[in-house]
Amino acid sequence: MDNYGKILDMCKQGASRRHPDNSMVPAAYMALTHATELQNRGITRLGFELDTDTFDLDVYTRNPDGTVDYGYQLKDVNTIQGIKNATRKSADQLKGGDTSHRVAILDVHQPMPALTPRAFAQAEYAARRSDSTFLLRFEDGAITIPPNGSIFP
């Protein structure tokens, strides 16, 4: 796995007394969990933390020729109101990437009925702007934007 060491380093960056909310462990956990899901689907060419001048991927898959196939941005979102910032940031990190498929996965820690039309429209706009698929996973279900967007190789 490309850049596996970067994920291990993130696991060491826990919160401190001075900055209790600055832990990289949740982001590393999300990346490792997603990579495990890809492996369980038979994907073997995986990598972590691919940063360039134009895009930033948390997890990615490669084609046999070495090009990036699926590029993922992963976000942990505590509230429905947080969707706006998370989708905007994901779109910025995904657009311009030289990948076949761009995917943002947002784990929203609220039930799906709490999703407002405004938050849905913000996610829809971000997906369109970045030519990406957004998967919003809620406590009780998930929504893919656009509905026919590809999430997995």
Secondary structure as GFF3:
##gff-version 3
##sequence-region A 1 153
A	DSSP	alpha_helix	4	11	.	.	.	ID=ss1
A	DSSP	alpha_helix	25	40	.	.	.	ID=ss2
A	DSSP	beta_strand	46	51	.	.	.	ID=ss3
A	DSSP	beta_strand	56	62	.	.	.	ID=ss4
A	DSSP	beta_strand	68	77	.	.	.	ID=ss5
A	DSSP	alpha_helix	82	94	.	.	.	ID=ss6
A	DSSP	beta_strand	101	108	.	.	.	ID=ss7
A	DSSP	three_ten_helix	112	114	.	.	.	ID=ss8
A	DSSP	alpha_helix	117	129	.	.	.	ID=ss9
A	DSSP	beta_strand	133	138	.	.	.	ID=ss10
A	DSSP	beta_strand	141	145	.	.	.	ID=ss11
###
